[in-house]
Amino acid sequence: MVLPCRYEQRVTSQVQPTVELLTNLDEWHPDVLLEHAIQPSDYKGGLVFRSAVESIRGTFIASSKSRREALVSDVLDGMRHVGSIAEYTETTASDRYDFEVAVHHDPDYFAAVEVKGGEGNSINISNRPLWASEFVVWCHLDGAIVNQPAHGAHSIINRVTNELVRNRKIVDALIFKDILCGTPARPCPKYPKKKASVGLRTAPDIFLLPKRVPSVEDPAPPVHDISELWLPRLILDVFEVQPKQRRVHIWEVHVEIESLSSGHLRRVVVVVHNGEQVDRSVSRSWRSGG
């Protein structure tokens, strides 16, 4: 399992009944609709229900993006306040990353941070700036709870490693943390004695990625070490993770290019946590040079 945290069953079990209630409200409780000047005959026939759902979804997506960026901004602001980083700037909409971080007062060392939701569909939209010494993708798994966090993390890792192999897009680390981390709906197993109270103080999960693009000549490049990356390490520090406890929060994503007897290649991704393999995936094969 890529991530051990899970939504509480008492919460997830309520999703389907909610779907059924809203879908059948015109038949089950037409009086409720009439109380709010909604005609039961128009609820489905006039597309009132569908239009309302699409409107809510659009509003939710817009608010989620701003909320996610606000959470990352709060973390960076706290790091700046205690002197962990020199400065940070939220970039414009035209940039394909969300934050520029001056890690040191030395102006030559910068990190770029891209903020993403939990589906991973837009990973290919981000770009690593040429000036970035480190490129980090901060992921939020605060969407629909019908899928467990491990499902979202698995999908994002596959998309990021596909971009690494096929489009040579290097991401140094993935960070998983969102507003639901450590809440009663999704307790954090890293804090077994504080499940009901830790909340936003839960430290992120850091997934370290390969240093180089895998190739036939260099099929399994080494993964970054946390000591080599400034921003992920400083983020753990600001959440008061002691050096001896870092291993609990750190995951390694190993990527290898396998050459098949058919002349095709395939991507093998293995995720390791605390020295144990927790996930493995194999891509479809493709023709070498294709």
C-alpha positions as CSV (number, residue, x, y, z in Angstrom):
1,M,0.0,0.0,0.0
2,V,1.5,3.3,-1.1
3,L,0.0,5.3,1.8
4,P,-1.3,3.6,5.0
5,C,-3.8,6.3,5.9
6,R,-7.5,5.5,5.2
7,Y,-10.8,7.3,5.3
8,E,-12.9,6.1,8.2
9,Q,-15.5,3.5,7.2
10,R,-18.2,5.3,9.1
11,V,-17.7,8.3,6.7
12,T,-17.2,6.5,3.4
13,S,-20.3,4.3,4.1
14,Q,-22.5,7.5,3.9
15,V,-21.5,8.4,0.3
16,Q,-23.7,6.0,-1.6
17,P,-26.8,6.7,0.6
18,T,-26.3,10.4,-0.1
19,V,-26.1,9.8,-3.8
20,E,-29.3,7.7,-3.7
21,L,-31.1,10.3,-1.6
22,L,-30.2,13.3,-3.9
23,T,-30.9,11.3,-7.1
24,N,-34.3,10.2,-5.9
25,L,-35.4,13.3,-4.0
26,D,-38.2,14.0,-6.4
27,E,-39.8,10.6,-5.8
28,W,-39.0,10.1,-2.2
29,H,-39.5,13.6,-0.8
30,P,-41.3,15.8,-3.3
31,D,-42.7,17.9,-0.4
32,V,-39.1,19.0,0.4
33,L,-38.6,20.2,-3.2
34,L,-42.0,22.1,-3.2
35,E,-41.1,23.8,0.1
36,H,-38.2,25.3,-1.8
37,A,-40.1,26.2,-4.9
38,I,-38.7,23.4,-6.9
39,Q,-41.1,21.4,-9.1
40,P,-40.6,17.7,-8.7
41,S,-41.4,17.2,-12.4
42,D,-38.6,19.6,-13.4
43,Y,-36.0,18.0,-10.9
44,K,-34.9,15.5,-13.5
45,G,-37.0,16.3,-16.6
46,G,-36.0,19.9,-16.6
47,L,-32.4,19.1,-15.8
48,V,-32.6,21.1,-12.5
49,F,-30.8,18.4,-10.6
50,R,-28.0,17.8,-13.2
51,S,-27.4,21.6,-13.6
52,A,-27.2,22.1,-9.8
53,V,-24.7,19.2,-9.5
54,E,-22.5,20.7,-12.3
55,S,-22.7,24.2,-10.8
56,I,-21.7,22.8,-7.4
57,R,-18.8,20.8,-9.0
58,G,-17.5,23.9,-10.8
59,T,-17.6,26.0,-7.6
60,F,-15.9,23.2,-5.7
61,I,-13.1,22.8,-8.2
62,A,-12.4,26.5,-8.2
63,S,-12.5,26.8,-4.4
64,S,-10.4,23.7,-3.9
65,K,-7.5,25.1,-6.0
66,S,-7.4,28.3,-4.0
67,R,-7.7,26.4,-0.7
68,R,-4.8,24.0,-1.7
69,E,-2.5,26.9,-2.7
70,A,-3.5,28.7,0.6
71,L,-2.4,25.7,2.6
72,V,1.0,25.5,0.9
73,S,1.4,29.3,1.2
74,D,0.7,29.0,4.9
75,V,3.5,26.4,5.3
76,L,6.0,28.5,3.3
77,D,5.0,31.6,5.2
78,G,5.7,29.8,8.5
79,M,9.1,28.7,7.1
80,R,10.0,32.2,6.1
81,H,8.9,33.5,9.5
82,V,11.3,31.1,11.4
83,G,14.1,31.7,8.8
84,S,14.0,28.2,7.2
85,I,13.8,29.8,3.8
86,A,14.8,33.3,2.6
87,E,11.7,34.1,0.6
88,Y,8.9,32.8,-1.5
89,T,6.6,34.1,-4.2
90,E,3.3,32.9,-5.5
91,T,3.7,32.9,-9.3
92,T,1.3,34.2,-12.0
93,A,-1.3,32.0,-13.8
94,S,0.9,32.0,-16.9
95,D,3.7,30.1,-15.1
96,R,3.4,26.3,-15.1
97,Y,4.3,26.1,-11.4
98,D,2.8,27.8,-8.4
99,F,5.5,28.9,-6.0
100,E,9.1,30.1,-6.4
101,V,11.1,29.6,-3.2
102,A,14.4,31.2,-2.4
103,V,15.8,28.4,-0.2
104,H,19.0,30.3,0.9
105,H,19.9,33.9,1.1
106,D,22.3,32.9,-1.6
107,P,20.3,33.9,-4.7
108,D,21.6,31.0,-6.7
109,Y,19.5,28.3,-5.0
110,F,15.8,28.2,-5.8
111,A,13.1,25.6,-5.7
112,A,9.8,25.6,-7.6
113,V,6.7,24.1,-6.2
114,E,3.7,22.9,-8.2
115,V,0.4,22.3,-6.4
116,K,-1.8,19.4,-7.7
117,G,-5.0,17.7,-6.7
118,G,-5.3,14.0,-6.0
119,E,-6.2,12.6,-9.5
120,G,-2.8,13.3,-11.2
121,N,-4.5,14.1,-14.5
122,S,-2.8,17.5,-14.9
123,I,0.7,16.4,-14.0
124,N,1.8,16.9,-17.7
125,I,0.7,20.6,-17.5
126,S,3.5,21.6,-15.0
127,N,7.0,22.5,-16.1
128,R,10.3,22.5,-14.3
129,P,11.8,26.0,-14.6
130,L,15.3,26.1,-16.0
131,W,16.5,28.0,-12.9
132,A,15.1,25.5,-10.4
133,S,17.7,23.6,-8.3
134,E,14.8,21.6,-6.9
135,F,11.3,20.9,-8.4
136,V,8.7,19.6,-6.0
137,V,5.1,18.7,-6.7
138,W,2.8,19.1,-3.7
139,C,-0.2,16.8,-3.9
140,H,-3.6,17.0,-2.2
141,L,-5.8,14.0,-1.7
142,D,-8.8,16.0,-0.4
143,G,-11.3,15.2,-3.2
144,A,-13.9,12.5,-3.4
145,I,-13.5,10.0,-0.5
146,V,-14.8,7.0,-2.5
147,N,-11.1,6.2,-3.3
148,Q,-8.6,5.8,-0.5
149,P,-5.5,7.9,-0.4
150,A,-3.3,5.0,-1.5
151,H,-5.3,5.0,-4.8
152,G,-4.6,8.6,-5.5
153,A,-0.9,8.4,-4.6
154,H,-0.5,5.3,-6.8
155,S,-2.0,7.2,-9.8
156,I,0.1,10.3,-9.3
157,I,3.3,8.3,-8.9
158,N,2.6,6.5,-12.2
159,R,1.8,9.7,-14.0
160,V,4.9,11.4,-12.7
161,T,7.2,8.5,-13.5
162,N,5.7,8.2,-17.0
163,E,6.5,11.9,-17.6
164,L,10.0,11.2,-16.3
165,V,10.6,8.4,-18.7
166,R,8.7,9.4,-21.8
167,N,9.1,13.2,-21.6
168,R,12.3,13.6,-19.5
169,K,10.5,15.7,-16.9
170,I,12.4,15.4,-13.7
171,V,10.6,15.9,-10.4
172,D,12.8,15.6,-7.4
173,A,10.1,14.9,-4.8
174,L,6.4,14.5,-4.3
175,I,4.8,15.9,-1.2
176,F,1.4,14.5,0.1
177,K,-0.4,16.7,2.6
178,D,-3.9,18.3,2.6
179,I,-6.6,19.7,4.8
180,L,-7.9,16.2,5.6
181,C,-4.6,14.9,7.0
182,G,-5.0,14.0,10.7
183,T,-8.7,14.7,10.9
184,P,-11.3,12.3,12.3
185,A,-12.3,11.5,8.7
186,R,-8.8,10.4,7.8
187,P,-6.7,9.8,10.9
188,C,-2.9,9.7,10.4
189,P,-1.2,6.4,11.4
190,K,2.0,8.3,12.0
191,Y,0.4,9.8,15.1
192,P,-1.4,6.9,16.8
193,K,-1.9,8.6,20.1
194,K,-3.1,11.9,18.6
195,K,-5.6,10.8,16.1
196,A,-8.3,13.1,17.3
197,S,-6.2,16.2,17.8
198,V,-3.2,16.5,15.5
199,G,-5.0,18.0,12.5
200,L,-2.9,20.4,10.4
201,R,0.2,19.6,12.5
202,T,0.6,16.3,10.7
203,A,3.8,16.2,8.8
204,P,3.7,15.5,5.1
205,D,4.7,12.3,3.3
206,I,7.8,12.9,1.2
207,F,8.3,10.7,-1.9
208,L,11.8,10.9,-3.3
209,L,12.3,10.3,-7.0
210,P,15.2,9.4,-9.2
211,K,18.0,11.9,-9.7
212,R,18.2,11.3,-13.5
213,V,16.0,10.2,-16.4
214,P,16.2,6.4,-16.7
215,S,17.4,5.1,-20.1
216,V,18.7,1.9,-21.7
217,E,22.2,3.0,-20.9
218,D,21.3,4.0,-17.3
219,P,18.2,1.9,-16.6
220,A,17.9,2.4,-12.8
221,P,19.3,5.7,-11.7
222,P,19.6,6.3,-8.0
223,V,16.9,7.9,-5.9
224,H,17.5,11.2,-4.1
225,D,18.5,11.1,-0.5
226,I,16.6,13.5,1.9
227,S,20.0,15.0,2.8
228,E,20.5,16.1,-0.8
229,L,17.2,18.1,-1.1
230,W,16.9,21.3,0.9
231,L,13.2,22.1,0.6
232,P,11.7,18.7,1.5
233,R,14.0,18.4,4.5
234,L,13.2,21.9,5.7
235,I,9.5,21.2,5.4
236,L,9.9,18.2,7.7
237,D,11.9,20.4,10.1
238,V,9.1,23.0,10.2
239,F,6.7,20.3,11.2
240,E,9.1,19.3,14.0
241,V,10.0,15.9,12.6
242,Q,13.3,15.0,14.3
243,P,16.1,13.4,12.2
244,K,15.6,10.0,13.8
245,Q,11.9,10.1,12.8
246,R,12.3,11.2,9.2
247,R,12.2,7.6,7.9
248,V,8.5,7.4,8.9
249,H,7.7,10.2,6.6
250,I,10.0,9.3,3.7
251,W,9.3,7.0,0.7
252,E,11.6,6.1,-2.2
253,V,10.3,5.8,-5.8
254,H,12.6,3.6,-7.8
255,V,12.2,3.6,-11.6
256,E,13.8,1.1,-13.9
257,I,13.7,0.7,-17.7
258,E,13.5,-3.0,-18.6
259,S,14.6,-4.2,-22.1
260,L,12.4,-7.1,-23.3
261,S,13.5,-9.8,-25.6
262,S,11.0,-8.5,-28.2
263,G,13.1,-5.3,-28.5
264,H,10.5,-3.3,-26.5
265,L,11.0,-1.4,-23.3
266,R,8.8,-1.1,-20.2
267,R,8.8,1.0,-17.1
268,V,8.9,-0.7,-13.7
269,V,8.2,1.5,-10.6
270,V,8.8,0.2,-7.1
271,V,7.9,2.2,-4.0
272,V,9.9,1.5,-0.8
273,H,9.1,2.6,2.7
274,N,11.3,1.8,5.7
275,G,13.2,-0.7,3.6
276,E,10.1,-2.6,2.5
277,Q,8.5,-2.7,-0.9
278,V,5.0,-1.3,-0.6
279,D,4.0,-0.9,-4.2
280,R,5.1,-2.1,-7.7
281,S,3.7,-1.3,-11.1
282,V,4.7,-2.2,-14.6
283,S,3.8,-0.1,-17.6
284,R,2.7,-1.2,-21.1
285,S,5.7,-1.9,-23.3
286,W,6.8,0.4,-26.1
287,R,9.2,0.0,-29.0
288,S,12.7,1.1,-28.3
289,G,13.3,4.5,-29.9
290,G,9.6,5.1,-30.3
